[in-house]
Amino acid sequence: MPAKITTKLTPKNRFPQIFPYPVELLTQQPWHNFLKVNGYMKLSQKLNLQVFYKDEEIKELWNEFTPKKSVFDLYEVRDSFYRAYNFDPYFLTIFRQKGEARDVLGTLPLWHNTDKLDHGEDALTSDCNKYVWFGSNWPEDNLFFVKDPDFIPLLLTAAPENLELACIRPQREYDFLNTFPGYTSEEEKKYFLDLSDIHTIDDYFSKLKKKKRYNLKRDRKRITALKPQILLNVPSHLEELFNLSIKRFREIFPDEPNEHSAFEDERRKNVFRNLQKNSGEYQTRSITTVINDKIEAVEFGLVYNKTYFALNAGADISGYSGLGVFSNLLVIEDAIKLGCTKIDFLEGDNNWKESWHLSHYFQYQFKK
């Protein structure tokens, strides 16, 4: 039985039937001690497993459990990744049968990334040939879809090998997982700007140290002197963002082919095209800076639940010193005008977030 759960399933063998929870898995290391001490052996004997993979099934499961607090909680957002990459879904679902009724207790929403590692690619940071969150490990704010956190270790123990779950949102009810083997804090910080008491860009400047405030204002003034034209929400400018991002990476890493913009992959472009097309519950925002009749910077984000998610940007920084700063400040101004209470700048410093004195916290990860 365990082999059927941990083995890669082909389209003709996708866990079509219901299986009793494989209790024998709980006796295996490295999880046995944790599971034994916390009484999981008895609990697991009453449970069943099934994997779902059809579009209508996974959408129903996702919408049953998602809290819809973050934009990444929305099925429309995850579906934007799904339609672009087309990796096979794998929703490992745990439930209790009560007569003819089924009490679904939780689901682990995954997909199987079947990409092969490119030569020289870092296997430690790549999603290739791994089971990861449905929508890839790029979306953040991931949560475990369970009615009770006690079911999380059972799902993780039964999940396929070569599993990597990134960017798990810190939750108090997950604290007990800190002693569960494979569950650790991530090294990269997740950055955000609290706008609850920032009503103008000058309010933001006032929170910075004198030198940083001077530098940002200097760069802003330098670009403003060029009399740029600022355009909002022009759908076609998303393609210019792709081009600017690709150009920038090639300038920085001309001799390092493995250091490249994610938009070198047409599938990543399609993700953002889908995000733009699928807006409804969330709002898309793009901010374009035009200098001398040429698009030189594009910001792209999503707005949901009074949070501005700054997803990506492209700018000709080599051509215009200070343009990156100018463009980032436009995002802050836009978020303020929209009445947002927070800007989510996502995980990773990218050589600027720490210096802007943004707040941060650490997300979590699980690997097996």
Secondary structure, DSSP 8 states (H G I E B T S, - for coil): -HHHHHS---TT-S--S-EE--GGGGGSTTTHHHHHHTTHHHHHTT-EEEEE-SHHHHHHHHHHH----SGGG-HHHHHHHHHHH--EEEEEEEEEEETTEEEEEEEEEEEEE-----TT--TTT--TTEEEETT-SSS--B--EESSGGGHHHHHHHS-SSBEEEEE---GGGGGGGGSTTEEEEEEEEEEEE-TT--SHHHHHTTS-HHHHHHHHHHHHHHHTT--EEEE--TTHHHHHHHHHHHHHHHH-TT-TTS--GGGSHHHHHHHHHHHHS-SSSEEEEEEEEETTEEEEEEEEEEETTEEEEEEEEE-TTTSTTHHHHHHHHHHHHHHHTT-SEEEEEE--TTTTGGGT-EEEEEEEEE-
